Amino acid sequence: MIQANHKPLVNVLPRQEMAHMPNVGIGQVLLEESVHVRQGYDHRENPTHMSVLTSWFYSGCYFGLARENTAWTYLRDATTQAQLLGMHDEETYKHDPLDTSRKRVLYWLLFIAERTYALHKHRPISLYPTIYPPLLDEVPSDRPIAVGLEVMINMFKIIDDTFINLWNRVHNTHASAAWITQVQTQLSEAVPAHLECTEVQGIQIRITQQWLRSQAWQLSVCQGLVSSVSNDNSLTYKYPIEIARDLLTQTGHQST
């Protein structure tokens, strides 16, 4: 509803006068109505995978509306419900064979979203890579998307507790040049030259890769490890230029 190029049908709107509102305004009204209706039952005491998904959608909506504190609150709500449902425990999936792949996907999407927000706003993390990724061949038509998701998962696994603690400046945490170099190497090698995923997904993956490399470089700056005379290119002030050049090289030929 918030998409600028989407014109909702009048008969699906709660009030006819809303047809004259801009799409963002319509989206906000429907979002607020959804939140209001949801308050009518205790989804936190009896969470379901649908309530996890709803909280995650709310988080995305509020983030798009630049209400970032509200977005973080709903993301935390989603990750907490996921833990209450045992979505972080591999044993949970053995006892629930129906639709397990989609539930795995949901867990990993939350995992990625939480770490993205942790870097964006210096937040703590609560989800860890404790379950297997979705099976690539479970639904053949979904394979390109599953391949792309697995690449994203592997990239965000590199952003581990050590990285987040350093990023959030937890007391008595320090990084070594060797550790930063290892992180940069892992990020640089995390995406294969040829991606078996959709073109749009491929662009998103490569942009994310270079963003994570830039975040790792910023961390090395904060740790006082960057120098104009360093023998390690990733620990020099010119490294962001290399990151930008790599991004242009990797995405410049894409049609999207």
C-alpha positions in Angstrom: 0.0 0.0 0.0 2.9 2.3 0.6 4.4 1.7 -2.8 4.2 4.8 -5.0 3.2 2.9 -8.1 0.4 0.9 -6.5 -3.2 2.2 -6.7 -5.5 0.4 -4.3 -9.0 -0.5 -5.3 -11.7 1.7 -3.7 -13.7 -1.3 -2.5 -10.8 -2.6 -0.3 -10.4 0.7 1.6 -12.1 1.1 5.0 -13.5 4.5 4.0 -14.2 5.8 0.5 -12.7 9.2 1.2 -9.4 7.5 1.6 -9.3 7.0 -2.2 -8.2 10.7 -2.5 -5.3 10.2 0.0 -1.7 9.7 -1.2 -0.5 6.1 -1.0 1.8 6.7 2.0 -1.2 8.1 3.9 -3.4 5.1 3.0 -0.6 2.8 4.0 -0.3 4.5 7.4 -4.0 4.3 8.1 -4.1 0.6 7.2 -1.0 0.0 9.3 -2.4 1.7 12.3 -5.7 -0.2 11.9 -3.9 -3.5 11.7 -1.9 -2.6 14.9 -5.1 -1.6 16.6 -6.9 -4.9 15.7 -3.9 -6.9 16.8 -4.1 -5.4 20.3 -7.4 -7.3 20.7 -5.7 -10.6 21.5 -2.6 -11.6 23.5 -0.2 -12.7 20.7 2.8 -12.5 23.0 1.5 -15.1 25.5 0.5 -17.4 22.6 2.9 -16.6 19.8 2.6 -18.3 16.4 4.7 -18.1 13.3 2.1 -15.8 11.8 2.5 -13.4 14.8 6.3 -13.5 14.3 5.8 -12.6 10.6 3.3 -9.8 11.4 5.8 -8.2 13.9 8.5 -8.4 11.3 6.2 -6.8 8.7 5.4 -4.0 11.1 9.1 -3.5 11.7 9.7 -3.1 7.9 6.7 -0.7 7.6 7.8 1.6 10.4 11.4 1.5 9.1 10.1 2.7 5.7 8.3 5.5 7.5 11.5 6.5 9.2 10.1 5.6 12.7 13.2 3.7 13.5 12.7 3.2 17.2 9.3 1.7 16.6 10.7 -0.4 13.9 13.4 -1.8 16.3 10.7 -2.5 18.9 8.7 -4.6 16.5 11.8 -6.4 15.2 12.7 -7.3 18.8 9.1 -8.5 19.3 9.5 -10.7 16.3 12.9 -12.2 17.4 11.6 -12.7 20.9 8.6 -14.6 19.7 10.8 -16.6 17.4 12.9 -17.7 20.4 9.7 -18.6 22.4 8.7 -20.8 19.5 12.1 -22.5 19.5 12.9 -21.4 16.0 16.5 -21.1 17.0 16.6 -24.8 18.0 17.2 -27.4 15.3 15.2 -29.9 17.3 12.1 -27.9 16.8 12.1 -28.6 13.1 12.4 -32.3 13.6 9.1 -32.5 15.4 7.3 -30.2 12.9 7.8 -31.5 9.4 5.1 -29.3 7.8 6.3 -26.1 6.2 9.6 -26.2 8.0 11.5 -24.7 5.0 9.4 -21.5 5.2 9.9 -21.3 9.0 13.6 -21.7 8.5 13.5 -18.9 5.9 11.7 -16.7 8.4 14.3 -17.3 11.1 17.2 -16.5 8.8 15.5 -13.4 7.5 15.1 -12.2 11.1 18.8 -13.1 11.7 19.9 -10.9 8.8 17.5 -8.1 9.7 18.7 -8.0 13.3 22.4 -7.8 12.4 21.7 -5.2 9.7 19.9 -3.1 12.4 22.7 -3.8 14.9 25.2 -2.3 12.4 22.9 0.6 11.4 22.0 1.7 14.9 24.5 0.0 17.2 22.0 -2.4 18.7 22.6 -5.8 20.4 21.8 -9.1 18.8 19.9 -12.1 20.1 19.7 -14.6 17.2 22.6 -16.9 16.2 23.3 -19.3 13.4 22.1 -22.3 15.4 20.0 -24.1 12.7 20.6 -25.3 9.2 19.7 -23.1 6.2 16.7 -23.9 4.0 17.2 -26.8 1.6 18.1 -25.6 -1.8 16.2 -28.3 -3.7 13.0 -28.6 -1.7 11.1 -26.5 -4.1 13.0 -26.5 -7.5 11.3 -23.2 -8.6 12.5 -21.5 -5.5 16.2 -22.6 -5.9 17.5 -19.3 -7.2 16.0 -17.4 -4.3 17.3 -20.0 -1.8 20.8 -19.8 -3.3 20.8 -16.0 -2.8 19.5 -16.3 0.8 22.2 -18.8 1.6 24.9 -16.4 0.4 23.4 -13.6 2.5 23.3 -15.9 5.5 26.9 -16.8 5.1 27.9 -13.1 4.9 26.0 -12.1 8.0 27.5 -15.1 9.9 30.8 -13.2 9.6 29.3 -10.4 11.6 29.5 -12.3 14.8 29.5 -11.6 18.5 33.1 -10.3 18.5 32.3 -7.9 15.6 29.1 -6.6 17.2 30.7 -6.2 20.7 33.5 -4.2 19.1 31.0 -2.2 17.0 29.0 -1.4 20.1 32.1 -0.6 22.1 31.5 -3.1 24.8 34.0 -2.6 27.7 37.4 -4.2 27.3 36.9 -5.4 23.7 39.7 -4.7 21.3 40.4 -5.8 17.7 43.8 -6.8 16.3 44.9 -6.0 12.8 45.1 -9.7 12.0 41.5 -10.2 13.0 40.2 -7.3 10.9 42.2 -8.6 7.9 40.6 -12.0 8.4 37.1 -10.4 8.4 37.8 -8.4 5.3 39.1 -11.5 3.5 36.0 -13.5 4.5 33.7 -10.8 3.3 35.6 -10.4 0.0 35.4 -14.2 -0.6 31.8 -14.6 0.7 30.1 -14.0 -2.7 31.0 -16.3 -5.7 31.8 -14.8 -9.0 28.8 -16.4 -10.6 25.5 -16.3 -8.6 22.8 -18.7 -9.4 20.0 -16.4 -8.2 17.8 -13.7 -9.7 19.4 -10.6 -11.1 17.8 -8.3 -8.6 18.9 -10.6 -5.8 22.4 -10.6 -7.2 22.6 -6.8 -7.1 21.3 -6.7 -3.5 23.9 -9.3 -2.5 26.8 -7.5 -4.0 25.7 -4.1 -2.6 25.3 -5.8 0.8 28.8 -7.3 0.5 30.4 -4.0 -0.2 28.4 -2.3 2.6 29.7 -4.9 5.1 33.2 -4.4 3.9 32.8 -0.7 4.5 31.4 -1.3 7.9 34.4 -3.5 8.8 36.7 -0.7 7.5 34.9 1.8 9.7 35.4 -0.6 12.7 39.2 -0.7 11.9 39.3 3.1 11.9 37.5 3.2 15.3 40.0 0.7 16.6 42.9 2.9 15.5 44.2 0.2 13.0 44.1 2.3 9.8 47.3 3.8 8.5 48.5 5.5 5.3 51.6 3.3 5.4 50.1 -0.1 6.2 51.2 -3.0 4.2 47.6 -4.4 4.3 45.4 -2.6 1.8 42.3 -3.1 3.9 43.9 -1.1 6.7 44.7 2.0 4.6 42.7 5.1 4.0 42.3 4.2 0.3 40.4 1.0 1.0 36.9 2.6 0.6 38.0 3.6 -3.0 38.7 -0.1 -3.7 35.3 -1.0 -2.2 33.5 1.5 -4.4 35.4 0.4 -7.5 34.5 -3.3 -6.8 30.8 -2.3 -6.5 30.8 -0.5 -9.8 32.6 -3.4 -11.5 30.2 -6.0 -10.1 27.0 -4.1 -10.7 27.7 -1.8 -13.7 26.8 -4.5 -16.3 23.4 -5.3 -14.7 20.3 -4.3 -16.5 18.2 -3.6 -13.4 
